Structures are given as C-alpha cells and as structure tokens.
C-alpha cells in the first residue's frame, strides 16, 4: 500500500470517528461507576464501547483532516504516517503503566488515557 493511500483512508476513519463522537445518537451514557471527568460535553461510550468526550472527538477529527490532506498530497503523507506510528507506539507502551501521585493535595491513582477502555476517559 502506498503511503498516500494509507494517509487518505486512515484520515477518513479518524474523521468518521471524530464526527460520530459528536452525534448524541452514537453515544451511550457512561456507567455509574465510571470515573469522574471535568469535560462532560458529549461524554459517553461511542457505540457502547469506547469512552469519548468532545476533546477526544476533536483530536480524532483533527487527525482525520490531517490524514485526508496528507493523502491528497497537500502535506507530507510520510510525516503523517510516521507521526501516527510514533504517537500511538508511545501511547501503547505507556498504556499499561500505573500512574500515581499527588496533584494539589489530592492523591490519585489511575490508568492512562489509552487504556481508558478499562476505567474510562482521562480527566480532561
């Protein structure tokens, strides 16, 4: 597969995910035991599986637009593909790390955003 083709079709997939996260009918309410988050606009489970909110959807939308633009040759599709590989590679390595610490006097222990399917979306 050519890198332009990858950029274009992955861009379409990310754009679709970003737009679907903004459609209330595509979201199921978060369960009662889901961790609290700060941004609750369009918060729910996309297709009942993936925890999202408006910020998460905006990131997917932006990645999707970048992919389509790169696939059409307006920016470098290689930079797009490499950036996705680096970002999601790092995110997958970080996904199983337990994060703990003290934030302004409030102790916390949580999983990362990438492993959100286990505990819910990040506290944005």
VMD Tcl script that draws the C-alpha trace (Angstrom):
set ca {
  {0.00 0.00 0.00}
  {1.26 3.43 -0.87}
  {1.72 5.88 1.99}
  {-0.69 8.32 0.32}
  {-3.39 5.65 0.29}
  {-2.77 4.84 3.95}
  {-2.93 8.51 4.93}
  {-6.15 9.09 2.98}
  {-8.07 6.05 4.28}
  {-6.85 6.34 7.86}
  {-7.80 10.01 7.68}
  {-11.31 9.04 6.62}
  {-11.53 6.57 9.51}
  {-10.34 9.13 12.08}
  {-12.63 11.81 10.66}
  {-15.59 9.42 10.86}
  {-14.72 8.51 14.47}
  {-14.41 12.18 15.38}
  {-17.73 13.07 13.80}
  {-19.51 10.03 15.24}
  {-18.35 11.08 18.72}
  {-20.28 14.32 18.25}
  {-23.56 12.59 17.38}
  {-25.62 12.05 20.54}
  {-27.32 9.00 19.00}
  {-23.96 7.24 18.66}
  {-23.15 7.64 22.36}
  {-24.36 5.51 25.22}
  {-24.34 7.04 28.72}
  {-21.31 6.34 30.87}
  {-21.91 3.75 33.59}
  {-22.49 4.95 37.14}
  {-19.13 3.57 38.29}
  {-17.15 5.42 35.58}
  {-14.52 7.78 36.99}
  {-15.47 11.45 37.10}
  {-14.15 13.75 34.38}
  {-14.04 17.51 34.01}
  {-15.25 17.83 30.41}
  {-18.65 16.18 30.21}
  {-19.79 17.67 26.90}
  {-20.62 14.74 24.57}
  {-19.31 12.35 27.21}
  {-20.37 8.77 26.69}
  {-19.38 5.48 25.15}
  {-19.09 5.60 21.37}
  {-21.08 2.67 20.00}
  {-21.22 1.45 23.59}
  {-17.51 0.52 23.54}
  {-15.15 3.49 23.55}
  {-15.26 6.25 26.17}
  {-15.15 9.67 24.48}
  {-15.90 13.33 25.10}
  {-15.79 16.42 22.92}
  {-11.99 16.84 23.31}
  {-11.35 13.24 22.32}
  {-13.60 13.65 19.29}
  {-11.84 16.89 18.34}
  {-8.46 15.15 18.37}
  {-9.78 12.37 16.13}
  {-11.35 14.96 13.84}
  {-8.04 16.87 13.55}
  {-6.05 13.68 12.86}
  {-8.63 12.74 10.24}
  {-8.42 16.07 8.45}
  {-4.61 15.88 8.56}
  {-4.71 12.38 7.04}
  {-7.02 13.38 4.22}
  {-4.92 16.46 3.47}
  {-1.75 14.34 3.52}
  {-3.35 11.69 1.33}
  {-4.26 14.33 -1.24}
  {-0.62 15.49 -1.36}
  {-1.08 18.88 0.30}
  {1.25 17.88 3.15}
  {3.69 15.00 3.52}
  {1.94 11.65 3.94}
  {5.19 10.20 5.30}
  {5.26 12.72 8.13}
  {1.62 11.88 8.90}
  {2.26 8.12 8.93}
  {5.43 8.45 10.99}
  {3.73 10.79 13.45}
  {0.87 8.32 13.95}
  {3.33 5.47 14.43}
  {5.40 7.38 16.98}
  {2.41 8.75 18.88}
  {0.42 5.53 19.06}
  {3.56 3.45 19.62}
  {4.47 5.58 22.62}
  {0.87 5.57 23.81}
  {0.65 1.79 23.64}
  {3.85 1.41 25.66}
  {2.52 3.88 28.22}
  {-0.95 2.31 28.32}
  {-0.25 -0.29 30.96}
  {1.75 1.94 33.28}
  {0.02 2.71 36.54}
  {0.05 6.47 37.09}
  {0.03 7.67 40.68}
  {0.99 10.78 42.55}
  {-0.21 13.89 44.29}
  {-1.97 16.70 42.43}
  {-2.51 19.76 44.53}
  {-3.01 17.81 47.73}
  {-5.31 15.25 46.08}
  {-3.89 11.77 45.77}
  {-4.73 9.89 42.63}
  {-4.06 6.52 41.08}
  {-5.36 5.95 37.57}
  {-4.64 4.31 34.28}
  {-3.64 6.28 31.23}
  {-5.97 7.64 28.57}
  {-5.01 4.91 26.11}
  {-6.15 2.18 28.47}
  {-9.38 4.10 29.04}
  {-11.45 1.12 27.97}
  {-10.59 -0.35 31.37}
  {-11.50 2.60 33.60}
  {-12.95 5.40 31.46}
  {-11.76 8.56 29.75}
  {-8.95 10.68 31.09}
  {-9.69 13.53 33.47}
  {-9.72 16.43 31.00}
}
mol new
graphics top color blue
foreach p $ca { graphics top sphere $p radius 0.5 }
foreach p [lrange $ca 0 end-1] q [lrange $ca 1 end] { graphics top cylinder $p $q radius 0.2 }
display resetview
